[in-house]
Amino acid sequence: MSKLKTKKSASKRFHLTGRGKIRRRRAFASHILTKKTPKRKRNLRKAALVSPSDEKRVKQMLKI
């Protein structure tokens, strides 16, 4: 049987933390930034964790 391959799109979007949780980028930070407040844009720069309900699916895509 051949090796299991990760989904390359998922490997570019998600990264593991030291404790095994999955980090992700926040949405809504790429364009139409003029109407968003500086505080909101600043908070969008920070990475977030994948929610527990989605963690199983993301781990399956990453073959963890």
Secondary structure, 3 states (H helix, E strand, C coil): CCCCCCCHHHHHHCEECCCCCEEECCCCCCCCCCCCCHHHHHHHHCCEECCHHHHHHHHHHHCC
